[in-house]
Amino acid sequence: MKLGIDLGGTKIEIIALDDKGVELLRRRVPTPQGDYSSTLQAIAGLVHGVETELGQRGSLGIGTPGSISKATGRLKNSNSVHLNGQPILQDLEILLQRSMKISNDANCFALSEATDGAAAGAAVVFGVIIGTGTGAGIVVDGHVLTGPNGIAGEWGHNPLPWPMDEELPGPECYCGHQGCIETFLSGPGMTKLHQNDTGESLSPEEIVIRAKGGDNACERSLQRYENRLARSLAHVINILDPDVIVLGGGMSNMERLYTNVPERWGRWVFSDRVDTKLVKHRFGDSSGVRGAAWL
């Protein structure tokens, strides 16, 4: 049995899978806010509860916001800031009396989709989460690529490639730079840029609905978004040359992306043809917790 934990900002979810990936059980509890010790106890309670209910012990993987620092062994880059600087892996191994694997949530998403999801069987997978933020994970031959700095796939904090004059210097990013991909492609980024252009504050979902209804300003915002996503993914293709790019997160629900973006990205890919496939996730919000189990 494989157990996966998805440690989110608002909820902690656990899943139990058999060796074929069939779901045996799933549970979730609210995440204790700002309380590291209570977070550890909540995770341990979920694990013990599931193992008791199923009558067997499982291997355990955990997906977290942020990643483990190779220098300190402690969590870094988490938007749940009370977790930063904490030795969460060591503490959980002591608490649960077993070794386990840990990776960030984007890596878990990519691993889930590469194992038995929308990119199953592909050799090189780039899994993108575009929602409130913009992140990604890389899976090669079924294994998560992390790198010596633990940041492989940190795509959202590179500058938007091939920028146009009106995109410079770009919106300010919380990382301290300007013009990061995340500031253009995240849901809040899209809302802000549309507001800058039109004076109207709309959610991405509202922009899509209005564009379908013939709103020209919303249609222009979607076309600009598709152009920026195409440039950003072309940059990845030029470096990584993945077989499949899988989109997840709230922005991935725009169905037009899967036709319009591949039609655009060839302009920037350094090749006479582009065979990389752009696909929508299979497991959606469940990919993070499933990927944690597959670790």
Rosetta blueprint (number, residue, H / E / L):
1 M L
2 K E
3 L E
4 G E
5 I E
6 D E
7 L E
8 G L
9 G L
10 T L
11 K E
12 I E
13 E E
14 I E
15 I E
16 A E
17 L E
18 D L
19 D L
20 K L
21 G L
22 V L
23 E E
24 L E
25 L E
26 R E
27 R E
28 R E
29 V E
30 P E
31 T L
32 P L
33 Q L
34 G L
35 D L
36 Y H
37 S H
38 S H
39 T H
40 L H
41 Q H
42 A H
43 I H
44 A H
45 G H
46 L H
47 V H
48 H H
49 G H
50 V H
51 E H
52 T H
53 E H
54 L H
55 G L
56 Q L
57 R L
58 G L
59 S E
60 L E
61 G E
62 I E
63 G E
64 T E
65 P L
66 G L
67 S E
68 I E
69 S L
70 K L
71 A L
72 T L
73 G L
74 R L
75 L E
76 K E
77 N L
78 S L
79 N L
80 S L
81 V H
82 H H
83 L H
84 N L
85 G L
86 Q L
87 P L
88 I H
89 L H
90 Q H
91 D H
92 L H
93 E H
94 I H
95 L H
96 L H
97 Q L
98 R L
99 S L
100 M L
101 K E
102 I E
103 S E
104 N E
105 D H
106 A H
107 N H
108 C H
109 F H
110 A H
111 L H
112 S H
113 E H
114 A H
115 T H
116 D H
117 G L
118 A L
119 A L
120 A L
121 G L
122 A L
123 A L
124 V E
125 V E
126 F E
127 G E
128 V E
129 I E
130 I E
131 G L
132 T L
133 G L
134 T E
135 G E
136 A E
137 G E
138 I E
139 V E
140 V E
141 D L
142 G L
143 H E
144 V E
145 L E
146 T L
147 G L
148 P L
149 N L
150 G L
151 I L
152 A L
153 G L
154 E L
155 W L
156 G L
157 H L
158 N L
159 P E
160 L L
161 P L
162 W L
163 P L
164 M L
165 D H
166 E H
167 E H
168 L L
169 P L
170 G L
171 P L
172 E E
173 C L
174 Y L
175 C L
176 G L
177 H L
178 Q E
179 G L
180 C E
181 I H
182 E H
183 T H
184 F H
185 L H
186 S L
187 G H
188 P H
189 G H
190 M H
191 T H
192 K H
193 L H
194 H H
195 Q H
196 N H
197 D H
198 T H
199 G L
200 E L
201 S L
202 L L
203 S L
204 P H
205 E H
206 E H
207 I H
208 V H
209 I H
210 R H
211 A H
212 K H
213 G L
214 G L
215 D L
216 N H
217 A H
218 C H
219 E H
220 R H
221 S H
222 L H
223 Q H
224 R H
225 Y H
226 E H
227 N H
228 R H
229 L H
230 A H
231 R H
232 S H
233 L H
234 A H
235 H H
236 V H
237 I H
238 N H
239 I H
240 L H
241 D L
242 P L
243 D L
244 V E
245 I E
246 V E
247 L E
248 G E
249 G L
250 G H
251 M H
252 S H
253 N H
254 M L
255 E L
256 R L
257 L H
258 Y H
259 T H
260 N H
261 V H
262 P H
263 E H
264 R H
265 W H
266 G L
267 R L
268 W L
269 V L
270 F L
271 S L
272 D L
273 R L
274 V L
275 D L
276 T L
277 K E
278 L E
279 V E
280 K E
281 H L
282 R L
283 F L
284 G H
285 D H
286 S H
287 S H
288 G H
289 V H
290 R H
291 G H
292 A H
293 A H
294 W H
295 L L
